[in-house]
Amino acid sequence: MNCEISFRVEIYGKIIPSMSFSDTIPEYEGISIISIDNKKGEYRIDISIKEVDSYENALKSAESTLESLLNALAYHLQCFISDPSFDVARTIEGKNLTIYPSPATMHVSAGGSFQNSAAGISELLRSTIDCPYFTMFRHAMQIRDDLGKFMGFYNILLLLFDDKQEQVDKFIQIRDPNTPSSKTKPISKKGKVIMVDETVFTKLRNQVAHFRPGTSLHQTRREIAQNLSTMQSHVVAAIKQKLQ
């Protein structure tokens, strides 16, 4: 039995040209990314699998591969990629054709451009199967609210640096020595309160997670919006360092 399964996905922040690639996974005949409407960010992804024993196993394999592909794209393109929805599937066994339809559709705007080839996307998929950091990055990129996205990014850094804010700040300051910092984190040692340096990113994270006198959520949100793109670049760099 041969099977072709199609999914719908929305991509915000990059425009990907329609492309097809093969030989990424031995049992697959090919994977295609088809632009349906660039202005609305609508794409269809077709996955063709040859000689499968059942439709259920083909669907399970296609869903796993698709998640890995979308996670890799979200990280490498640094853009919003939605959860996929099933569109339609076709199985061919001998002369018998079976169609499994679903009326799924999504809408969102998209902008920017992405210049790459099918070979490049194929290499991404080949080298990034089951990477948990890409999964977390994609989920963070899916958050529409700046505050939530910032916290998602910071949680990735904590995972990468053993849940130690000091190590997060050290990485950020090495990467950008001009990062603003301030003595804002009080710790107690032998009955004495000591103020410790925090980068602006850790300071903002703690203003959300803990009560900090003299701060307001409105001001914190404004500062987060101002620092969000730089925070994203630090996360991308930290993941790249971890994988090297």
C-alpha positions in Angstrom: 0.0 0.0 0.0 1.2 3.5 -0.9 -0.1 6.5 1.0 -0.1 10.3 0.6 -1.1 12.4 3.6 -1.7 16.1 3.5 -1.7 18.6 6.3 -2.5 22.3 6.6 -0.3 24.7 8.5 0.0 28.4 9.0 3.4 30.2 8.9 3.7 33.8 10.1 6.8 36.0 9.5 8.4 34.2 6.6 7.3 33.3 3.0 8.4 29.9 1.9 8.3 29.0 -1.8 6.6 25.8 -2.9 9.2 23.0 -3.0 9.5 19.2 -3.0 12.3 17.0 -1.8 13.0 13.3 -1.6 15.6 10.9 -0.2 15.3 12.5 3.3 13.9 9.4 4.9 14.4 6.0 3.1 10.8 4.8 3.3 9.4 8.1 2.0 8.8 8.9 -1.6 8.9 12.6 -1.0 7.8 15.6 1.0 6.3 18.7 -0.5 5.6 22.2 0.9 3.0 23.9 -1.2 2.0 27.6 -0.8 -1.7 28.0 -0.8 -1.9 31.7 0.0 1.2 33.6 0.9 -0.8 36.7 2.1 -2.7 34.5 4.5 0.3 32.3 5.5 -1.5 29.1 4.4 0.6 26.1 3.3 -0.1 22.4 2.6 2.5 19.8 3.3 2.2 16.5 1.5 4.0 13.4 2.8 4.2 10.4 0.5 5.1 7.0 2.0 5.6 3.8 0.0 4.8 0.2 0.9 3.2 0.7 4.3 1.3 -2.1 6.0 -1.6 0.1 7.2 -3.0 3.6 6.9 -2.8 4.0 10.7 0.9 3.3 10.8 1.5 5.7 7.8 -0.4 8.5 9.5 1.5 8.0 12.8 4.9 8.1 10.9 3.8 11.1 8.9 2.7 13.1 11.9 6.0 12.4 13.7 8.1 13.4 10.7 6.0 16.6 10.2 6.5 17.7 13.8 10.2 17.3 13.4 10.2 19.3 10.2 8.0 22.1 11.6 10.1 22.4 14.8 13.3 22.7 12.7 11.7 25.3 10.4 10.4 27.4 13.3 13.9 27.5 14.8 16.0 28.0 11.7 13.6 30.6 10.2 12.7 32.1 13.6 9.0 32.4 12.8 5.6 31.4 14.0 4.5 28.0 12.8 1.1 26.7 13.9 0.2 23.2 15.0 -0.7 21.2 11.8 -4.2 20.1 11.0 -5.0 17.0 9.0 -6.3 17.9 5.5 -6.7 14.7 3.3 -5.1 11.3 2.8 -5.1 8.9 -0.1 -4.1 5.2 0.0 -3.6 3.1 -3.1 -3.5 -0.7 -2.8 -3.6 -2.4 -6.2 -6.5 -0.8 -8.0 -8.2 0.4 -4.9 -8.1 4.1 -4.0 -9.3 5.2 -0.5 -9.7 8.9 0.4 -9.8 10.2 4.0 -11.0 13.8 3.8 -11.2 16.6 6.4 -12.4 20.2 5.9 -9.6 21.9 7.8 -8.5 25.4 7.0 -6.6 28.2 8.8 -6.0 31.9 8.3 -3.2 34.3 9.3 -1.1 36.9 7.6 2.5 36.4 6.7 5.4 38.6 5.6 9.1 38.6 4.8 10.9 36.2 2.6 12.9 33.0 2.8 15.4 32.0 0.2 16.3 28.4 0.4 16.2 25.2 -1.7 14.6 21.9 -1.3 18.0 20.5 -0.6 18.4 22.9 2.3 15.1 22.0 3.9 15.9 18.3 3.4 19.2 18.7 5.2 17.4 20.5 8.1 15.0 17.6 8.4 17.8 15.0 8.1 19.8 16.6 11.0 17.2 17.8 13.5 14.9 14.8 14.2 13.6 14.8 17.8 15.4 17.9 19.0 13.6 19.1 22.2 15.0 22.6 22.0 13.5 23.2 18.6 10.2 21.9 19.9 10.3 24.4 22.8 11.4 27.2 20.5 8.5 26.6 18.2 6.0 26.5 21.0 7.4 29.8 22.3 7.1 31.3 18.8 3.4 30.3 18.8 2.7 32.5 21.8 1.1 35.8 20.5 1.6 37.7 23.8 5.0 39.3 24.2 5.2 38.6 27.9 4.3 34.9 27.4 6.7 34.6 24.5 9.5 36.2 26.6 8.9 33.8 29.5 8.9 30.9 27.0 12.3 32.0 25.7 13.7 32.4 29.2 12.5 28.9 30.2 14.5 27.5 27.2 17.6 29.2 28.5 17.1 27.8 32.0 16.8 24.3 30.5 20.0 24.9 28.6 21.9 26.2 31.6 20.9 23.8 34.4 18.1 26.0 35.8 20.7 28.5 36.9 20.0 32.2 36.2 23.6 33.1 36.9 24.7 30.8 34.1 22.1 32.3 31.8 23.4 35.8 32.5 27.0 34.7 32.1 26.2 33.4 28.6 24.3 36.6 27.7 27.1 38.8 28.9 29.8 36.9 27.1 27.8 37.1 23.9 27.0 40.8 24.4 29.2 42.6 27.0 27.1 45.7 26.5 24.0 44.0 27.9 22.4 46.3 30.6 22.6 44.9 34.1 21.7 46.1 37.6 21.9 44.9 41.2 18.4 43.8 41.6 18.4 40.3 42.9 18.5 40.1 46.7 20.0 37.0 48.3 20.6 36.2 52.0 24.0 34.9 53.2 24.6 34.5 57.0 21.8 36.9 57.9 23.0 39.6 55.4 21.1 40.7 52.3 23.3 41.0 49.3 22.3 42.5 46.0 23.4 40.5 42.9 23.9 41.7 39.3 21.1 40.6 36.9 21.0 41.3 33.2 17.9 43.1 32.0 16.5 39.8 30.7 16.8 38.1 34.1 15.5 41.2 35.8 12.4 41.2 33.6 11.9 37.5 34.0 11.9 37.9 37.8 9.6 40.9 37.7 7.0 38.6 36.1 7.7 35.6 38.3 8.2 37.3 41.7 7.0 40.4 43.5 9.5 43.2 43.0 8.7 46.5 44.9 8.7 49.6 42.8 7.8 47.7 39.6 4.5 47.6 37.6 3.3 45.0 35.1 2.7 47.8 32.6 6.3 49.0 32.7 7.5 45.3 32.7 5.5 44.6 29.6 6.9 47.7 27.8 10.5 46.7 28.6 9.9 43.1 27.5 8.6 44.4 24.1 11.7 46.5 23.7 14.0 43.5 24.5 12.1 40.6 22.9 14.0 40.4 19.6 17.3 40.4 21.4 16.1 37.8 23.8 15.1 35.6 20.8 18.6 36.0 19.3 20.2 34.8 22.6 18.0 31.7 22.6 18.8 30.9 19.0 22.6 31.2 19.8 22.3 29.2 23.0 20.6 26.3 21.2 23.2 26.4 18.4 26.0 26.3 21.1 24.4 23.4 22.8 24.1 21.3 19.6 27.7 22.0 18.5 
